[in-house]
């Protein structure tokens, strides 16, 4: 397993809505994430900056090109696009983070 971390940004005033939408994550999206090799996925919110910090464990053979092209993911991005900073294709602006420390 590989640990993968990245940050995104929430638009002001949408903290509760972001949590609500993730509390009600679509079962087909949750299944797709698991089936493609994502496990132990958490997203944290820094309420002062509205930065979302995501960390997940992914399988060693995870295909980074699969999910962005999947119809369920594209539908989720469109659903979330009104409350997050996004790219022109509705994908969240996500910035990968470098791991500098880990303790098991």
TIMI-2910 file (N, C-alpha, C, CB; in pm, 1 decimal, decimal comma, always signed):
<rs>
+----------+----------+----------+----------+----------+----------+----------+----------+----------+----------+----------+----------+------+
!      n_x !      n_y !      n_z !     ca_x !     ca_y !     ca_z !      c_x !      c_y !      c_z !     cb_x !     cb_y !     cb_z ! resn !
+----------+----------+----------+----------+----------+----------+----------+----------+----------+----------+----------+----------+------+
!    +82,7 !   -118,8 !     +0,0 !     +0,0 !     +0,0 !     +0,0 !    +86,8 !   +124,8 !     +0,0 !    -93,9 !     +0,0 !   +120,2 !  Unk !
!    +40,8 !   +222,7 !    -70,9 !   +108,0 !   +352,2 !    -79,0 !    +16,8 !   +456,3 !    -13,6 !   +141,2 !   +390,8 !   -228,5 !  Unk !
!    +74,4 !   +543,4 !    +68,9 !     -2,9 !   +653,9 !   +125,2 !     +0,7 !   +768,7 !    +25,2 !    +53,2 !   +698,4 !   +265,4 !  Unk !
!   -114,8 !   +824,7 !     -1,2 !   -127,9 !   +935,2 !    -94,9 !   -198,9 !  +1049,2 !    -23,2 !   -205,4 !   +892,0 !   -224,0 !  Unk !
!   -143,3 !  +1169,0 !    -29,8 !   -205,1 !  +1283,7 !    +36,2 !   -211,3 !  +1401,2 !    -60,4 !   -126,9 !  +1322,4 !   +164,1 !  Unk !
!   -316,8 !  +1478,7 !    -47,6 !   -332,9 !  +1596,5 !   -132,4 !   -424,2 !  +1696,2 !    -61,4 !   -390,6 !  +1557,7 !   -272,3 !  Unk !
!   -422,5 !  +1820,4 !   -112,1 !   -509,3 !  +1921,6 !    -54,5 !   -598,7 !  +1980,6 !   -161,7 !   -427,2 !  +2031,5 !    +13,3 !  Unk !
!   -714,5 !  +2026,1 !   -116,9 !   -812,8 !  +2090,5 !   -202,7 !   -864,5 !  +2211,9 !   -124,8 !   -930,8 !  +1991,0 !   -243,4 !  Unk !
!   -953,9 !  +2289,5 !   -183,3 !  -1004,5 !  +2406,6 !   -112,5 !  -1155,2 !  +2417,2 !   -127,9 !   -936,9 !  +2534,2 !   -163,7 !  Unk !
!  -1219,2 !  +2440,4 !    -15,5 !  -1363,7 !  +2457,9 !     -7,9 !  -1396,7 !  +2605,7 !    -25,9 !  -1419,5 !  +2404,4 !   +127,3 !  Unk !
!  -1509,7 !  +2633,9 !    -87,8 !  -1556,2 !  +2772,2 !    -98,4 !  -1616,9 !  +2813,8 !    +35,1 !  -1660,0 !  +2788,3 !   -214,2 !  Unk !
!  -1603,2 !  +2941,5 !    +71,4 !  -1656,5 !  +2989,5 !   +199,9 !  -1807,0 !  +2964,0 !   +214,5 !  -1628,5 !  +3138,6 !   +215,0 !  Unk !
!  -1845,5 !  +2922,5 !   +335,1 !  -1986,6 !  +2902,3 !   +367,7 !  -2040,4 !  +2764,3 !   +336,5 !  -2067,5 !  +3001,3 !   +296,0 !  Unk !
!  -1957,2 !  +2674,6 !   +284,5 !  -2005,4 !  +2542,6 !   +243,6 !  -1952,9 !  +2428,2 !   +329,9 !  -1967,5 !  +2517,8 !   +101,4 !  Unk !
!  -1902,9 !  +2460,2 !   +448,5 !  -1846,6 !  +2357,7 !   +535,3 !  -1949,4 !  +2249,1 !   +568,8 !  -1794,1 !  +2421,3 !   +663,5 !  Unk !
!  -2067,0 !  +2288,9 !   +612,7 !  -2170,6 !  +2192,0 !   +650,8 !  -2219,7 !  +2113,3 !   +529,5 !  -2288,9 !  +2263,8 !   +718,3 !  Unk !
!  -2234,0 !  +2179,7 !   +417,4 !  -2281,4 !  +2111,6 !   +296,1 !  -2179,6 !  +2009,3 !   +247,5 !  -2310,4 !  +2213,7 !   +184,8 !  Unk !
!  -2051,3 !  +2042,4 !   +255,5 !  -1947,8 !  +1948,1 !   +215,0 !  -1954,8 !  +1821,8 !   +300,6 !  -1808,5 !  +2012,9 !   +225,8 !  Unk !
!  -1965,6 !  +1840,4 !   +431,1 !  -1975,5 !  +1725,4 !   +522,0 !  -2101,1 !  +1644,9 !   +493,1 !  -1975,2 !  +1771,7 !   +668,7 !  Unk !
!  -2213,5 !  +1711,6 !   +473,1 !  -2340,1 !  +1643,2 !   +444,4 !  -2328,9 !  +1556,8 !   +318,5 !  -2453,9 !  +1745,9 !   +427,9 !  Unk !
!  -2274,0 !  +1614,0 !   +213,7 !  -2261,7 !  +1538,7 !    +88,2 !  -2171,8 !  +1416,5 !   +105,5 !  -2206,3 !  +1629,1 !    -23,2 !  Unk !
!  -2067,2 !  +1428,6 !   +184,7 !  -1980,2 !  +1312,9 !   +206,2 !  -2040,6 !  +1212,7 !   +304,5 !  -1844,5 !  +1358,6 !   +256,9 !  Unk !
!  -2121,4 !  +1261,2 !   +398,5 !  -2193,1 !  +1168,2 !   +486,6 !  -2290,7 !  +1082,9 !   +406,5 !  -2268,4 !  +1245,2 !   +597,1 !  Unk !
!  -2335,9 !  +1137,1 !   +294,3 !  -2432,2 !  +1068,5 !   +207,3 !  -2367,0 !  +1023,2 !    +76,9 !  -2551,3 !  +1160,2 !   +177,0 !  Unk !
!  -2238,5 !   +987,8 !    +82,8 !  -2166,1 !   +949,1 !    -39,3 !  -2243,1 !   +839,4 !   -113,6 !  -2021,9 !   +900,3 !     -5,0 !  Unk !
!  -2246,1 !   +851,8 !   -242,9 !  -2318,7 !   +754,7 !   -324,3 !  -2255,8 !   +616,5 !   -308,7 !  -2319,5 !   +797,5 !   -473,0 !  Unk !
!  -2336,8 !   +513,8 !   -285,8 !  -2282,0 !   +377,8 !   -270,8 !  -2199,5 !   +334,0 !   -391,4 !  -2394,7 !   +278,5 !   -248,4 !  Unk !
!  -2241,9 !   +372,9 !   -511,9 !  -2167,4 !   +332,2 !   -631,4 !  -2029,9 !   +399,8 !   -636,9 !  -2247,7 !   +365,9 !   -758,1 !  Unk !
!  -2017,6 !   +520,0 !   -582,2 !  -1887,1 !   +586,0 !   -577,4 !  -1798,6 !   +519,7 !   -472,9 !  -1902,9 !   +736,2 !   -546,7 !  Unk !
!  -1853,5 !   +492,1 !   -356,0 !  -1776,4 !   +424,4 !   -251,3 !  -1726,1 !   +288,8 !   -300,9 !  -1862,1 !   +406,3 !   -123,8 !  Unk !
!  -1810,5 !   +214,6 !   -369,8 !  -1770,7 !    +84,4 !   -424,5 !  -1660,7 !   +100,3 !   -528,7 !  -1891,6 !    +12,8 !   -486,3 !  Unk !
!  -1675,7 !   +198,1 !   -616,3 !  -1575,8 !   +220,9 !   -720,1 !  -1439,5 !   +252,7 !   -658,9 !  -1620,1 !   +334,8 !   -812,6 !  Unk !
!  -1437,6 !   +337,5 !   -557,5 !  -1310,8 !   +371,7 !   -493,4 !  -1244,9 !   +247,2 !   -435,0 !  -1332,4 !   +476,9 !   -383,5 !  Unk !
!  -1322,8 !   +165,0 !   -366,5 !  -1268,5 !    +41,4 !   -308,4 !  -1220,2 !    -54,4 !   -415,6 !  -1373,3 !    -27,2 !   -222,0 !  Unk !
!  -1301,4 !    -71,3 !   -518,6 !  -1268,2 !   -166,6 !   -626,0 !  -1143,0 !   -127,4 !   -703,0 !  -1384,3 !   -178,4 !   -722,5 !  Unk !
!  -1114,0 !     +1,6 !   -711,1 !   -997,0 !    +45,7 !   -786,7 !   -870,0 !    +51,3 !   -702,1 !  -1023,4 !   +181,3 !   -846,7 !  Unk !
!   -881,7 !    +23,0 !   -571,5 !   -762,5 !    +12,1 !   -488,5 !   -742,6 !   +122,8 !   -386,5 !   -645,5 !     +7,3 !   -574,6 !  Unk !
!   -846,7 !   +200,1 !   -357,6 !   -836,2 !   +304,3 !   -255,1 !   -893,8 !   +250,7 !   -124,7 !   -910,4 !   +434,8 !   -299,1 !  Unk !
!   -817,7 !   +263,2 !    -18,6 !   -861,3 !   +219,3 !   +114,2 !   -825,5 !   +326,4 !   +215,7 !   -796,6 !    +82,9 !   +152,7 !  Unk !
!   -886,6 !   +318,6 !   +330,6 !   -852,5 !   +405,2 !   +442,7 !   -840,0 !   +551,2 !   +397,4 !   -721,6 !   +358,4 !   +508,2 !  Unk !
!   -949,0 !   +604,9 !   +343,9 !   -953,7 !   +737,9 !   +283,4 !  -1019,3 !   +834,1 !   +381,7 !  -1031,0 !   +735,6 !   +147,5 !  Unk !
!   -948,2 !   +939,3 !   +417,1 !  -1001,0 !  +1041,4 !   +507,4 !   -978,3 !  +1178,9 !   +447,7 !   -935,4 !  +1031,4 !   +646,8 !  Unk !
!  -1071,2 !  +1270,0 !   +476,5 !  -1056,2 !  +1409,7 !   +437,7 !  -1077,1 !  +1493,5 !   +563,3 !  -1157,5 !  +1450,1 !   +323,3 !  Unk !
!   -983,9 !  +1585,2 !   +587,8 !   -990,0 !  +1673,6 !   +703,3 !  -1006,9 !  +1816,7 !   +655,2 !   -863,1 !  +1659,5 !   +791,3 !  Unk !
!  -1074,3 !  +1899,4 !   +733,8 !  -1096,6 !  +2039,6 !   +700,7 !  -1024,7 !  +2129,9 !   +800,4 !  -1247,2 !  +2071,3 !   +698,5 !  Unk !
!   -943,9 !  +2221,4 !   +748,9 !   -888,2 !  +2328,6 !   +831,0 !   -990,0 !  +2442,3 !   +823,9 !   -742,8 !  +2374,4 !   +781,0 !  Unk !
!  -1064,4 !  +2463,4 !   +930,1 !  -1173,8 !  +2560,5 !   +929,3 !  -1126,2 !  +2705,0 !   +915,3 !  -1254,5 !  +2546,6 !  +1055,5 !  Unk !
!  -1001,1 !  +2733,8 !   +948,2 !   -949,5 !  +2870,4 !   +933,6 !   -920,4 !  +2904,8 !   +787,8 !   -822,9 !  +2888,0 !  +1016,9 !  Unk !
!   -869,2 !  +2808,0 !   +712,1 !   -826,8 !  +2835,3 !   +574,1 !   -919,6 !  +2773,7 !   +469,5 !   -686,4 !  +2783,7 !   +552,6 !  Unk !
!  -1008,1 !  +2684,9 !   +512,4 !  -1096,8 !  +2607,2 !   +424,9 !  -1019,2 !  +2510,8 !   +335,5 !  -1180,4 !  +2700,9 !   +338,7 !  Unk !
!   -897,4 !  +2479,3 !   +375,9 !   -818,7 !  +2378,1 !   +304,8 !   -868,3 !  +2240,9 !   +347,9 !   -664,9 !  +2394,1 !   +333,3 !  Unk !
!   -892,3 !  +2156,0 !   +249,6 !   -928,0 !  +2016,1 !   +272,3 !   -800,3 !  +1934,2 !   +254,6 !  -1042,3 !  +1967,7 !   +173,6 !  Unk !
!   -769,1 !  +1852,5 !   +353,0 !   -650,5 !  +1767,5 !   +348,1 !   -699,7 !  +1623,9 !   +336,6 !   -558,1 !  +1787,5 !   +475,1 !  Unk !
!   -662,4 !  +1557,4 !   +229,3 !   -705,6 !  +1419,8 !   +205,7 !   -586,6 !  +1326,4 !   +215,4 !   -773,7 !  +1406,0 !    +68,1 !  Unk !
!   -610,3 !  +1211,6 !   +276,0 !   -507,8 !  +1107,9 !   +283,5 !   -576,1 !   +973,8 !   +258,3 !   -433,7 !  +1109,4 !   +422,7 !  Unk !
!   -510,2 !   +892,1 !   +180,6 !   -566,8 !   +762,3 !   +143,9 !   -454,5 !   +662,3 !   +125,5 !   -652,2 !   +772,7 !    +15,1 !  Unk !
!   -490,0 !   +537,3 !   +138,1 !   -397,7 !   +430,4 !   +105,1 !   -443,9 !   +373,6 !    -28,1 !   -392,2 !   +319,9 !   +217,6 !  Unk !
!   -348,8 !   +357,6 !   -118,9 !   -381,1 !   +304,6 !   -251,2 !   -293,6 !   +183,4 !   -280,0 !   -362,2 !   +412,8 !   -360,6 !  Unk !
!   -347,7 !    +94,1 !   -359,8 !   -273,3 !    -26,4 !   -395,4 !   -152,7 !    +10,4 !   -481,4 !   -364,3 !   -127,0 !   -469,9 !  Unk !
!    -51,0 !    -73,1 !   -476,4 !    +72,3 !    -47,6 !   -550,4 !    +48,9 !    -40,1 !   -700,8 !   +174,2 !   -155,3 !   -520,0 !  Unk !
!    -54,8 !   -108,1 !   -749,5 !    -83,3 !   -107,1 !   -893,4 !   -199,1 !    -12,7 !   -928,7 !   -115,8 !   -248,8 !   -941,0 !  Unk !
!   -227,5 !    +82,3 !   -842,1 !   -337,1 !   +176,6 !   -864,9 !   -316,9 !   +251,2 !   -996,6 !   -347,8 !   +276,7 !   -747,9 !  Unk !
!   -422,8 !   +261,5 !  -1075,5 !   -419,5 !   +329,7 !  -1205,1 !   -474,3 !   +471,6 !  -1186,8 !   -502,5 !   +250,6 !  -1313,2 !  Unk !
!   -386,2 !   +569,6 !  -1181,7 !   -425,7 !   +708,4 !  -1158,8 !   -507,9 !   +766,8 !  -1273,5 !   -303,0 !   +793,2 !  -1136,8 !  Unk !
!   -506,0 !   +703,8 !  -1389,2 !   -582,1 !   +754,0 !  -1503,9 !   -724,9 !   +701,2 !  -1509,6 !   -511,1 !   +718,2 !  -1631,3 !  Unk !
!   -755,6 !   +597,5 !  -1432,9 !   -887,6 !   +534,1 !  -1440,4 !   -998,5 !   +622,1 !  -1383,5 !   -885,5 !   +401,8 !  -1366,8 !  Unk !
!   -985,2 !   +666,9 !  -1261,5 !  -1093,6 !   +739,1 !  -1194,6 !  -1131,8 !   +871,1 !  -1262,1 !  -1054,7 !   +766,2 !  -1052,8 !  Unk !
!  -1036,2 !   +954,2 !  -1304,1 !  -1076,6 !  +1081,2 !  -1365,3 !  -1159,4 !  +1065,7 !  -1492,5 !   -955,1 !  +1162,2 !  -1396,3 !  Unk !
!  -1154,2 !   +950,2 !  -1553,8 !  -1229,7 !   +925,7 !  -1676,3 !  -1356,0 !   +844,5 !  -1654,5 !  -1143,3 !   +855,9 !  -1775,4 !  Unk !
!  -1383,0 !   +806,5 !  -1531,5 !  -1499,7 !   +723,2 !  -1501,3 !  -1625,4 !   +809,4 !  -1489,6 !  -1477,1 !   +643,4 !  -1371,0 !  Unk !
!  -1737,3 !   +766,7 !  -1549,4 !  -1860,8 !   +846,5 !  -1546,0 !  -1911,5 !   +878,0 !  -1404,6 !  -1968,7 !   +774,0 !  -1621,3 !  Unk !
!  -1897,3 !   +786,3 !  -1311,1 !  -1944,1 !   +812,8 !  -1173,7 !  -1861,0 !   +924,7 !  -1111,1 !  -1935,6 !   +683,7 !  -1086,2 !  Unk !
!  -1731,2 !   +922,5 !  -1133,0 !  -1643,7 !  +1025,9 !  -1077,9 !  -1674,7 !  +1160,8 !  -1141,9 !  -1495,3 !   +989,1 !  -1099,5 !  Unk !
!  -1695,1 !  +1162,1 !  -1272,1 !  -1729,2 !  +1287,5 !  -1340,5 !  -1861,5 !  +1343,7 !  -1288,8 !  -1737,1 !  +1265,3 !  -1492,7 !  Unk !
!  -1956,6 !  +1257,3 !  -1262,0 !  -2085,6 !  +1299,7 !  -1207,0 !  -2066,7 !  +1357,4 !  -1065,6 !  -2185,4 !  +1180,3 !  -1204,1 !  Unk !
!  -1982,6 !  +1292,9 !   -983,2 !  -1954,6 !  +1342,1 !   -847,3 !  -1886,9 !  +1479,5 !   -853,8 !  -1864,6 !  +1241,1 !   -769,7 !  Unk !
!  -1791,1 !  +1493,7 !   -943,3 !  -1722,8 !  +1622,3 !   -957,1 !  -1821,6 !  +1732,7 !   -993,0 !  -1612,4 !  +1613,4 !  -1063,6 !  Unk !
!  -1913,3 !  +1704,3 !  -1084,0 !  -2014,3 !  +1803,9 !  -1121,7 !  -2102,2 !  +1838,8 !  -1001,8 !  -2101,5 !  +1751,8 !  -1238,5 !  Unk !
!  -2136,3 !  +1738,6 !   -922,6 !  -2217,9 !  +1756,4 !   -801,9 !  -2146,0 !  +1842,5 !   -698,2 !  -2253,3 !  +1620,0 !   -741,0 !  Unk !
!  -2015,5 !  +1826,8 !   -686,1 !  -1937,2 !  +1897,8 !   -585,3 !  -1882,3 !  +2031,6 !   -635,1 !  -1823,2 !  +1810,8 !   -539,4 !  Unk !
!  -1889,6 !  +2056,8 !   -763,6 !  -1825,9 !  +2173,2 !   -823,9 !  -1872,7 !  +2307,8 !   -773,8 !  -1845,7 !  +2168,6 !   -967,0 !  Unk !
!  -1993,7 !  +2314,2 !   -722,7 !  -2044,5 !  +2443,8 !   -676,9 !  -1991,6 !  +2483,1 !   -539,5 !  -2195,2 !  +2441,3 !   -673,5 !  Unk !
!  -1927,1 !  +2391,2 !   -468,6 !  -1882,9 !  +2422,8 !   -332,1 !  -1731,4 !  +2412,3 !   -312,6 !  -1951,5 !  +2330,9 !   -234,4 !  Unk !
!  -1659,2 !  +2381,2 !   -419,6 !  -1513,8 !  +2365,2 !   -411,7 !  -1446,2 !  +2440,7 !   -524,7 !  -1474,7 !  +2216,4 !   -416,5 !  Unk !
!  -1318,6 !  +2469,9 !   -506,7 !  -1240,7 !  +2523,2 !   -617,4 !  -1218,4 !  +2408,9 !   -716,9 !  -1103,9 !  +2584,6 !   -567,7 !  Unk !
!  -1249,1 !  +2434,3 !   -844,5 !  -1240,6 !  +2329,2 !   -945,6 !  -1165,3 !  +2375,1 !  -1069,9 !  -1379,6 !  +2282,9 !   -984,1 !  Unk !
!  -1124,8 !  +2277,6 !  -1147,3 !  -1065,6 !  +2298,6 !  -1278,5 !  -1178,5 !  +2309,6 !  -1380,8 !   -966,9 !  +2183,0 !  -1315,3 !  Unk !
!  -1148,2 !  +2349,1 !  -1504,8 !  -1253,5 !  +2361,1 !  -1607,5 !  -1335,0 !  +2233,4 !  -1630,8 !  -1191,1 !  +2402,5 !  -1737,2 !  Unk !
!  -1277,0 !  +2114,7 !  -1603,8 !  -1349,7 !  +1988,1 !  -1622,8 !  -1427,9 !  +1946,4 !  -1497,8 !  -1251,8 !  +1877,2 !  -1661,2 !  Unk !
!  -1443,3 !  +2037,1 !  -1400,2 !  -1511,9 !  +2013,2 !  -1272,1 !  -1430,5 !  +1933,0 !  -1172,1 !  -1640,9 !  +1942,2 !  -1296,8 !  Unk !
!  -1313,8 !  +1882,8 !  -1209,9 !  -1231,1 !  +1811,1 !  -1112,3 !  -1185,8 !  +1910,3 !  -1006,3 !  -1107,9 !  +1742,1 !  -1180,8 !  Unk !
!  -1174,6 !  +1864,8 !   -881,9 !  -1127,1 !  +1957,4 !   -778,8 !   -982,3 !  +1997,5 !   -804,8 !  -1140,3 !  +1894,2 !   -639,2 !  Unk !
!   -950,9 !  +2121,4 !   -775,1 !   -811,3 !  +2162,6 !   -778,6 !   -744,2 !  +2087,4 !   -664,2 !   -794,3 !  +2321,1 !   -765,3 !  Unk !
!   -659,5 !  +1993,3 !   -697,5 !   -595,1 !  +1907,4 !   -597,8 !   -444,1 !  +1919,0 !   -613,6 !   -641,3 !  +1758,8 !   -612,5 !  Unk !
!   -378,8 !  +1945,3 !   -503,7 !   -233,7 !  +1960,7 !   -503,7 !   -174,0 !  +1848,0 !   -419,9 !   -191,1 !  +2101,2 !   -448,4 !  Unk !
!    -92,9 !  +1766,5 !   -484,3 !    -28,0 !  +1656,2 !   -414,7 !    +66,9 !  +1706,2 !   -307,1 !    +47,0 !  +1568,7 !   -513,2 !  Unk !
!    +76,9 !  +1630,5 !   -200,9 !   +163,6 !  +1667,0 !    -89,1 !   +274,7 !  +1564,1 !    -72,0 !    +82,1 !  +1679,6 !    +40,7 !  Unk !
!   +392,4 !  +1612,0 !    -38,9 !   +509,7 !  +1527,4 !    -18,5 !   +512,9 !  +1480,1 !   +126,0 !   +640,3 !  +1603,4 !    -54,2 !  Unk !
!   +527,8 !  +1351,0 !   +144,6 !   +539,6 !  +1296,7 !   +280,0 !   +678,7 !  +1326,7 !   +333,0 !   +511,6 !  +1143,6 !   +282,1 !  Unk !
!   +684,7 !  +1386,8 !   +452,0 !   +813,4 !  +1418,0 !   +513,9 !   +834,5 !  +1344,3 !   +645,5 !   +824,7 !  +1566,7 !   +536,9 !  Unk !
!   +728,1 !  +1277,4 !   +695,3 !   +740,6 !  +1198,6 !   +816,8 !   +626,8 !  +1099,5 !   +822,5 !   +741,7 !  +1288,5 !   +942,2 !  Unk !
!   +658,2 !   +980,0 !   +874,5 !   +556,6 !   +877,6 !   +897,4 !   +601,0 !   +792,0 !  +1016,1 !   +534,3 !   +789,7 !   +769,2 !  Unk !
!   +506,5 !   +757,1 !  +1102,1 !   +533,8 !   +670,0 !  +1215,3 !   +423,1 !   +567,3 !  +1222,4 !   +544,9 !   +750,2 !  +1348,3 !  Unk !
!   +458,7 !   +440,0 !  +1215,9 !   +360,7 !   +331,2 !  +1232,4 !   +349,9 !   +296,3 !  +1378,0 !   +399,8 !   +206,3 !  +1150,0 !  Unk !
+----------+----------+----------+----------+----------+----------+----------+----------+----------+----------+----------+----------+------+
</rs>
